Amino acid sequence: MRILLHTCCGPCASACVPRLASEGHEVAMFFSNSNIDTAAEFEKRKGEACKLAAADGVAIAVDRYDHEEWLREVAAGFENEPEKGARCERCFRYSLRRAARHAAENGYDAFATSLTVSPHKSSPVVFAAGDAAAEETPGAVFLHEDFKKREGFKLSVRRAAALGLYRQSYCGCEFSRRAVAARKENGR
């Protein structure tokens, strides 16, 4: 099957691309991250995703970056939500909707996401967002692949280090950045 992998970042996708390929799929990456709070951070993460695509010999498409649109469509009214709350669920739906559209428009058999490799993301919540995106997009099929399984996160850490990929400390949005800073300030 031709699979489009929504790619949240190069380090996370570093475990996902090889797994999908080992299962016999033809994989392409789709970097879609308007949640990232600055254009400079977006460019840095995009560069790392492109570096991974080159290392793995797969195609990569880069979605249009529009953080202002993301703030309006995802974060507005949800600014004070905790991490893993409703704002995050809305963010998953936003990005996976864009991946579903790209997959359907470009003839992919299915799409998946690297979001599930993170121990900080609930795979059932991500799966619900992917299913909703597929239901809203004629021709899109969402592949339930929990990349945390079979030590996916550990593999992503090792592989990202071996490839010299920048590993960020927050998901990308300003709300996550503030939460990480507050935890550090409180010594957690």
Stockholm file with secondary structure:
# STOCKHOLM 1.0

chainA/1-188         MRILLHTCCGPCASACVPRLASEGHEVAMFFSNSNIDTAAEFEKRKGEACKLAAADGVAIAVDRYDHEEWLREVAAGFENEPEKGARCERCFRYSLRRAARHAAENGYDAFATSLTVSPHKSSPVVFAAGDAAAEETPGAVFLHEDFKKREGFKLSVRRAAALGLYRQSYCGCEFSRRAVAARKENGR
#=GR chainA/1-188 SS CEEEEEESCHHHHHHHHHHHHHTTCEEEEEECCTTCSCHHHHHHHHHHHHHHHHHHTCEEEECCCCHHHHIIIIITTCTTCCTTSHHHHHHHHHHHHHHHHHHHHTTCSEEEEGGGGCTTSCHHHHHHHHHHHHHHSTTCCBCCCCTTGGGHHHHHHHHHHHHTCCCCSSCSSHHHHHHHHHHHHTTC
#=GC SS_cons         CEEEEEESCHHHHHHHHHHHHHTTCEEEEEECCTTCSCHHHHHHHHHHHHHHHHHHTCEEEECCCCHHHHIIIIITTCTTCCTTSHHHHHHHHHHHHHHHHHHHHTTCSEEEEGGGGCTTSCHHHHHHHHHHHHHHSTTCCBCCCCTTGGGHHHHHHHHHHHHTCCCCSSCSSHHHHHHHHHHHHTTC
//
